[in-house]
């Protein structure tokens, strides 16, 4: 059931918001021993919010399509009176005094918060194997990782315990778990969604966005949390789909390569124009993004680094690396970032959207460090990280290979979020 379908049932009185919340809580409790998708459940709050939604709808007070809809927040969105851990021991007892802007807007929209989801510690990793709160497992196959850092949000949506969940994306942290778990993950244009009250990782590359069951659901969430205005679904006929001939189709697992080729063939059958393009040095822009991330993450964590024993080993190693980067290197990385933004903008002369795989591999096993000789972290992030540095909108739509879910990454021009989702909605509804 989608958000639109549930909203229609609520308004026809075929189901109540309390019943939806109770069903969600029951499903969460059923799957938690398997998936470990949540750090904190907010059952009492959810039922209170659901009762309020039912009362308001009965009085013809309609807050919009999210009114009475169960959802979850990645556990770095501040929630007044509810602990916000950022998946870390450092913030294990942190209870904010204020709400993040996103949570406030979702509350105003009448959405029903079921809980705070598990994540990679401090949002700094892609496995979601958290030493403090346990690993989040993949609902498609619990023997595999969910991906991160928004893995709990992806697992909650893919297991259909909630209708949507909020995540953050600094180097792929929405799109990677969406691809591994088989749901929609949308990273909007940088700054479109207000990040106030979201514990940061990299202040100049953090993006906030939804993880949903459908593209249309993502549009509905975006309307509630930002100035996003959806556009009608556009037919794919005549759309120029840019497909990079360099970097983005290299070193793909056979299953990912096959699923991506199939998506391109389907687009051609819908009369889209496949346009080969060459993009400016993605390896270099990945390096630039990594320097910026290492520097900004370490700067944020600096006040807490005296508590070295309270960090996971992988995160502490990254924070230590960031402290070794000079101010000159950081400033030069930001300067080069601006140059590459100008160079990359040339691709829009020949393409309306860009298609790439989201990840180069399918979801690996816990503890697996390499796939076909490539580091798991690199294979998971190298196709998504450039668009954090550029700040462009990008969505991962689920593709299903012969063995496991993977993702189709569709990228749009900056601030063309509505156009991007309208194209994706038209295409994904046909695959």
N, C-alpha and C positions, 0 to 999 in steps of 0.2 A: 504494500500500500504506500502511495506517495503522499507528500504533504497536501497536495491539492485534493486527493481522494479523501484523506482523513478530515480535512477542513470541510469538505462537502457533507460528509457523514455527521460531523458535529452540528452543522447548521440545519440538517434535516432531522436532528434529534435521534439518529439511528445509533449513536454512541455518545457517551459523555466524556468530557475531558478527564474526569476522575477515573473512568473505566480505561481510557487510554493510558493514563499514568500507572494504574495498577497493572495493566498488561505489560507495560515497559519494565516496571520494577520486578515483576515475576520473571520476565525473560532475562533481565540482568542477573538476578540471583541464580538462575539456572545455568547461565554461561560463565559466571565469574570463576568458578573453580577450574574451568577449562582455559579461559582466555585471559583472566586478570586484566580486564580492560579499564577498570576504575580504581582510583586511589581513594576517593571519598564519594559515598552515596549520600544523596540529599533527599531521602524518601519523604520525610515529614514535610519539608519545604515544598516538594513536588506536589504532594496531595493538597497542601494549602493553596498553592498557585492554581492547581487544577479546579478546586472548588470555586475559587474566585472567577476563573474563566467560565465555568458553567453558569454561575450566578449572573455574570455580565452578559453572556450570550442570551440568557433567558430574558434579560431586560433590554434586548436589542442593542447592547453595547458591543460593537464588533471592532476589534483592534487590528484586524487583517488576517491574512492566511496562516500566520503562525499562532494565532490565538488558540490555546489549549493543546499545542503540539509538543510532545516530549523531545528533549534534546540534551546534549552534554557539552561541557566546556573542557578543553585541554587545561590541565591544572597549572597554568601560569596566567590565566585571566583572573584578576583580583575580584573577589566576591566578599562584600562586607559581612563580617561575622562568620564566614566559612573559610577554613584554612586553605591556603594556596601554596603548595609545596614546590612548584616548578620541578617536581620529580627529584628533589634533592634533600639531603640531610640538613643542609644549611637553612632551608626555609621550612623544615618539618613542622615547626610550631607557629608559623607566620599566619596570623589572622588579620586580614586587612580591615581598615576602618572605612574604606571607600570601595565602590564598585568600579570596575573597568567600564569604559564607555560602551563596549560591545555588550557586556552583560546588562547594563542599564537599558540599552536600546531593545534588547531581546525581551527583557522584562516588560518594558512599555508595550511591546508588540504582543504580549500575552503568552509568550512561549513558556514551557514548563521545564525547569531545570531538574534533571534526574541525578546529576553528579558531575564530578571532576575526573577526567580520564588520565590514565597512565601515560607516561612519556619518557623519552630518553632524558637522563639527568641534565637539567638546565637547558633542555632542547638541543644538546650538543652531541648529536650522533644519530645514526640511521638504523641501529639494530633494535632499539627499545628493550635491550637487556639491561634492566636497571638494578644495580646492586642493593638499593635501599628499599624498593617497593616491588621487586620481582619483575620478571620479563612479561611483556604482553605477547600473547600468541596469536597466530593467524587463524581467523575463523574458517577459512577455506581448507586449512590443514594445520591443526595445532602443533604439528611437529616442526613447523617452519616459523620464522620470525614474522612479525607484523610489519616491519619497517618502521622508520622513525623520522623525525622525533615525535610526530603526532600519531603514533601507532595505536594508542588507546582509543582515540577518536575514530580512526579508520576501522578498528575492530568492532567498535560499538555500532557503527553505521552498517558495516558489511554483515554483521550478525543480526541486523534489524531489531536491535534492542532499543534504539532511538531512531528518530526520523532524520536527524542531522546532528552534526557535532562541529564545534569550532576548532580550528587548528592554526598553527603558525608555520611559516615557510621562510627559511633563511638560506638554505642551500638545497631545497627540495623536500622539506619536512612535511608538507601536505601531499605533494604529488607522489613521492616515493611510496609511503604506506598505502595511498589510494591505489596505486598500480599493483602492489603486492597483494592487497586484500580484495581488489576487485570492486571498488566504488569510485564515485566521482570526487575529485579533489581540485578545488579552484584557488589559484593564487592571483588575486586581482593586481591591477596596476599599483605600484608602490604608493602608499599614502591614501589610497581611495577609502580604506577602512581605518578609522581612527585607532591608534595603538595605545592610547592613554590607559594606564592601569594594566598593561600587559608586561610581565617581567621580561626584560629584553635579553637577547643574545648578541645581536649585531644591530646597532641602532640605525645604520644606514642601509641595511638589507633585509630586516625583518618585515614580512608581509603577513597580514591576517586574512584568513578566508575560511569558507565552509567546506565540509565534507558531507556529501549527500548521496541519496540513492539514484537521483536523476539530475540531468542538467537543469530542467525546469525547477526542481527543488532548490538548486543552487541560486537561481535567479530570485526566487522568493526570499531566501535568506539574505541575499545581498541587498534587496530592497529595504529590508528591515534595519540593516546595520550601517547603511551608507546612503549616498545620494545616487546610487545606481538606478537607472531607469531601463527596464528590459525593452528589447526591440522584438518585433514579430519574427518568428522563425523564417529565415531566408532560405530559399531553395539553393541547393549546392550547384545547380547548373550555372556555368559561367564563372564560378568562384575560382580564383587563381591560387592553387595550393603550392606553396613553395616547399620543396623537399631538398634539404642540403645534400650536396654530393660529397662534402668533406665532413669528417669527424662523426656526425650524428648517425651514420649507418655503418660505422666501423666497429669491429669486435663485439657484435651482438650474438647472444646465444641463438642457436638454430630456432628454438621455439619463438623467441621474441622477433627475430628476423622474419619468420614465416607469418606471424600474426600482423606485423607491420605491412608487409607486402600485400596481404589480403585486404587490409584496410584501404590501401591505395587503389587496389583494383575495384573495390566497392565504390570509392569516390569517383573513379573514372566512369563507372556504370551509371552514376547519377549525373553525368555530364560535367563534372568538375574538370578543370584544366590543371594537370600536374606539371609544375614548372620547376625544372632543376635549377638550383641556386647554389652559389658558393658564398659562404659566410666568413667574415673576417675572423681569423685565428681564434677558434674557441678554446684551444689549450691555453693561450695567453690570458684570455679573459677569465678562465677558471683559476689561473694562478693569482691574478689580481684579486678576484673575489675571496680566495683563501687567505691572502695576506690581510685583507680588510677584516674578515671574520675573526681570524686569530687575534688581531690587535684589539678589536672592539669587545670581543668576549672577555679577554683578559682584563681589559680596563674595567668592565663592569664587575668582574669577580674579585678585583684587587683587594677590596676591604675585607674579604672573607678568606684570603689565601693563607692566613696564619692557621686556619683550621684544616691543615692538609689531610689529616686522617679522615675528615668527614666528606671528602670527595672520592668518587669512583676513580679507579686507576686510569681509565681511558680519558676521562674528562680532565683530570689533573694534568696528564701529559700534554693535552692540547693547550690548557691554560698556561703551562710552563713554556711551551713553544711560543705562544703569543707574547710573552714578556721579553722574548729575545729579539723581537722585530723592532727596528729603530723607527723613530718618528719620521725620518727621511723616507724610509721604505713605505711607510703607511701613506704619507702625503703623495708620494710618487704613484702609488697604487690608485689613489683617488683621482689623481690627474689623468693617468692612463685610462681609467674607467670612463672619464668624460670623452676622451678621444675615441674610444671604441664605441661608445653610444652613438656618436656622430657617424662613424663608419658603418655600424650595423643598420642604422636607419635607412641606408640606401636600399636595403632588401625590399622595402615596401613599394619601391617603384615597379617591381615585377611580381609581387605576391600580395594577396589579401590576408592570408593566414599562412602559418608554417606548420607542417606536420613532421614530427619526429617520434621515435619511441620515447616513452617516459624514462625507462630504465633499460640497461643493457642485458639484464639477467632476470630470471624469475626469483621469487622469494627464496633465499638460502636457508640453511639449517642453523640453529643456534650454535654459536662458537665457530662457525665456518668463516675462515679469514680470506679465502680466495676461491674464485670460480674460473676454470680454464686458464689459470696462471695469472689472473688479474685480481687485485685487491678488491674485496667485497665493497668497501666504502667507496672506492673510486668508480667501480662498475655501477654503483647505485646512484651516484651524484653527478657524474661528469656530463650527462645529457640535460640536467635540469639547472645546475648551478649558474650557467651563463645568464639565465633570465632573471635571476636575483640581482646580479650585478647591473643588468640593463634596466631592471624595474618594470619589465613588460608583463602584461597579463598572460597567464598560461594555465591551461586546464589539463588534467589527466583524466581521460575517459576510459572506462574499462574495456579491454579486449580480452578474449579468452583463447589462449593457445590450445594445442591438443592436450596439454597436461595441466596447465595452471593459469590463473589470471595474470595479465600483464597490463600495460597502459599505453594508450595513444596520447602523446602530448601534442596539444594544439595551441599555438602561440599567436597572439594578436599584437597589433601596434599599440604603443602606449596610449592609455586612456580610451582605447576602443573596446572596452570590456563588454558593452552591450552587443556590439556587432559580433565580437568573438563568440559569445555564448549563443547568440541567435544562429550562427553558422553551425556551431557544434550541436545544438539542439536538433537542427534539421538533419544533420548527418548521423548522429548517434541513435536517433529514433529509427534509423533504417538499417542498423547493423546488429 
